[in-house]
Amino acid sequence: MSQMLSMTGVTVCYDNVEAVRNVSLSVDEGQIVTVIGPNGAGKTTLLMAAIGLLASRGSMVFRGSDIRKMSVEDRVERRLCLVPEKRELFSDMSVADNLLLGSYSLRDRSGVQKTLDEVYDRFPRLKERQRQAAGTLSGGERQMLALGRALMAKPALLMLDEPSLGLAPLIVREIFRTIASLRDLGVSILLVEQNARAALETADYGYVLETGEIVQSGPAKDLIHDPRLIILDEPLTGLDAVSARHVKGLLAERVRRGGTVIMTTHILEVAERMADRIGVIAAGRVLAEGTLAELRQQNGRTDKIGRAHV
């Protein structure tokens, strides 16, 4: 399997602020790779650098060629395509005209009609609305149109920025089924998403981006079951002693492997024995927060956390 895109040590700055730092990732031919992370992690910035809209440092190779100094137009002509987060459709133009604009970069236009028919086959609703203005479409239909327009350029690598943003759950599932089906066309995909589960269920490989840096990567199926952060509400409630010890052991192992666990409990002994830091909440307010030793000092005791703080 040949490599479609390779980024090595990529850094992107806004003025003097590094929004993306030393990021390395790769996408192989026919592969779906996802970059997941919270809002503000630098995911969109990474795609903007890949398509050439933002300057970057580091190595960026697409289909064997160094593209870092290429214009956006040259990258698109080499069949690198981006579907931006806001879809960027021409609202006053018809669905059909929006689709045809997607083929502008093709030098050989003899197959444009065939490609258009294939897009209509993949998105029947677009064919039904081909004369309708793009601005009158629903959110899901607009996302389909954005995908269809990108496919008109016959991309080798399709980069998708938050394709599920603002869509209803049923439409999100439909969009991700469509993304998965693009493997059949031989299209490689770099998928940026906040919807981590949907993205990882669709992708072959995943990267986790936090504050501009890759903090975790691996096969998507492994990342689904290997979260860095686990939030638990009273995980020991109702368990017998043996089961409680087992759960404690699993959580301790997760922390030893570099994970983070946030848990609530009303059992002070559990908090004292398991937690590195403890927050005490009453009536919706945080009354105290710190290590066990700090909380004991605040409470004027050296043995247990006083119940006055619970």
N, C-alpha and C positions, 0 to 999 in steps of 0.2 A: 504494500500500500504506500503510494508516494505522498509526500508532504505537500499540502496545499498552501498553508500559511504558517510562517514561523516568526514570532516576535521574541527578541532576546534583549533583556536589559532595557526595556522601553520606559522612558521617563517623559512625562508631559507636564509643563508648567503653565500656570496662569500668572503673568507677571513674574514674581519671584517665588510663588507658592507652588510646590510640587503636588499636583492633583493625582498623578500616577507615578509610582516610584519603582524602578527596576523590575518591571513586570516581564515575565517570560512565559509564553504559552505557544501551543502549536495546534493546528487543525489538519488532519489527514484527509486524503481524498475519500469522498463518500461518507465522512464522519459528521456527526452532530456534536458540537462542543458547546457547553454553556458556561457563562461567567455569571455567578450569582453573588448577591451581596445587598446590603441595605441601601436606601436612598443616600446619595452623597458619597458612595464608596469609590467612585471614579469609573464606573462601568461605561457610561455614555462617552466620557472623555476618551477612554481607550478606543472605542469604535470610531470616534471622530478623528483620532490620530491615524487609525488604520486606513480610513478612506481619504486622508490627506487634507482634512479641514483644519487640523491643528498640527503645529510643528512638534516634533518629538526628537529625543535622543535615543540612541540604541539601534539595534538591527531589526529590519522588517523585510522579510523575503516572501514574495508571493509567486507561486509556480516557478520557482528557481531564479527569479529576478529581484534585485534590490529595488524596492519601490519607494524608499523613504524620501527621495528627492523628486519623485514623479508628481505631476499635477493630478487633481481629482479626475479630470477627463481621461488621462492616460490610464489611471487605475481602473476606471469603469470600462474603458475599451478593452482592457485585459480581462474583463469579466469578473471584477470584484464589485459587488453591489451592496448598498446599505438601504434598509428600510428604517427610517428614523422613528423616534418615539412618537412624534406628533403626526406621522404619516405624510404630511406635506403634500396633500392632493390639491389639484386645481378645482376649487369648489364650483366655479361657474361653467366648467367644461363637462361634457358628458362622460359617462363611464368609459365608453369606447375610446374617446379621444385621450383620456388619461392613460389608458392601457397602451395606445399606440405611441404615446410620448416615451414610454419605457423602452421602446426599440430604437431610439434615436442614435444610440452608439454603435449599432450594427452596420458594418460596411456592406455586407451582403444582405440585402433586404428581400431576397427572393422567398425566404421562408417565413416572413412576418405574418402573413395570413394564417399559415398553418400553426404557428405559435399562438396566435390569438385564439384560434379554435380550441387549442389544447387548454388554454387558460379558462375559456368558457366551460369546457368539459369538467375542469377541476372545481370551478366556482359557478355552478348553474345560476345562482342568484344574480351574478354580474351579467350574464347573458340576458336574463329577464329584464334587467334594468340598464341595458347598454346605452339607451338614448336618454336616460335620466341624468340630471346634473349630480355630480359627485357630492356636492354640499347637502343634498337632500337624503343621503344614505344614513342608515343607522350606524352606530359605532362598530358593530361587528362587520357590517358590509364595507365600511371604510377600510377596516384592517384587511379584509379580503382583497379589496381593490389595490391597496398598497403592496400586498404580496404579489398579486397578479401583475402589476406594473413592473415590479422587479424581475419577475420571471420572463417578461417580454424581452429582457436584455440577455437572456440565455446565460445566467450567471454560472461561473464555476464555483464561487464562494459567495453565499448570501449571508449578510450580517443583519441580524434582527435586534432592534432596540426596544425592549419592553413590549412585545406584541400583545400581551394580555392586559395592558394598562387600561383601566376604565371600562372593561367589558364584564358582562354578566357571566356567572360561572358556567352556564350551558354553552355560551359562545366561546369562552376560554377553552373548554374541552374540544370544541370543534376546531378552533384555530390550531391547537397543539396536535390534533390528529392530522391536520393538513400539513403542518411542519414535518411531522414524522414521515408522512407519505412522500415528501420531496426526495428522500433517499432513492426512490424508484427512478427519479430523473437523473441520478448521479450528481446531485447538487450537494456540496459540502455546506455546512451551516455553522456560523458562530452566533450563538443565541445569548443575549444579555437579558437577565430577568431578576425581579424581586421575588416572584412567585417560585420559590426554590423547589418545592415538591413537584410542581408541574414541569418545570424545566428539567429536573434530574430524571423524572420518569420518561422524558422524551429523549434525552441526550445519551451519548455513549461515554462521554468524559466530562468532568466538571472542574471548575476552578472557583474558589471562594475568594472574593476581593473585599478587603476591609481597609478603610482609610487609605486607599491608593495602592495597597500591597496585596499580593497573593499570600494568603495565610494557610491555605489548604488546597489540595488537588488530588484527583484520583478518579477511577472509574465511577460513573454516575451512580450505579447500583450500590456501590460501597458508601458513597457520600450520603445517600438517603438514610442509611442506617448507622452513620457515624457523625452525628451533629457535634459541632464544637460547643454549643450552648444547649443545656437542658433545663427547662423550667418545670418544677414539680410542686403540686399543691397537696400538702399532707401525705407524702408517699408512704408513710408507715402506719397510717390510720387503719385499724381493723386487722392488722397482720399479727400472727402468732410470733413467738420469739424467734423460731427458726427462720421463718420467712423474712422477718425484719432484719436479721443478721445477714441474710442473703442479699437483700436490697442494699443495705449499707455497704457490703463488699463490692457490689457492682458499681455503685456511685463512687466509691473510693478509687476503684480501678480506672473509671472514666477520668477522674481528676489526675491520676498519675500519668495517663496518656495525653495530658495536655488539654482536656476538656474543662468546661466551666459548668457548675451546677448551681442553680438558684432554687431554693426550696422554702416552702412555708411550713411551719410546725407550731403547735401549741405545747409541745413537750419540751421543756427547758433542757432536760438532760440530753436530748437528741441534738439540739442546737449547740450545746457546750462541747459535746464529744465529736461532732462531725464538721462543724463550720469553721472556716478560717476567719470569716467576718460575719458579724451578726447585726441585724437591724431589729429594733423593737418598735412595734407599731401599736397604737391604741387610738380608737375613734378616728381612724383614717389619717393619723399624723405619726410621723417618725419621731419617737421620743429619744432614741439613742441609737448610735451606730458605731461599730468599731470591732476590734478583736476582743476575745473573751477577757484578756487581761485589762484592756482599756475600759470595758464595760464594768468590770468588777471595781476598778479604781473610781470610776464615775459614781458608782453606787455605794462606795465606802465599805465594800466587803471583799473578802479574799477567798470565799468558798463558792457561793452560788450567785447567780444573777437574781437580784431581789424581785419579788413578785410585784412590787410597786410599779415596775417598768413595763409590765405585760399588758 
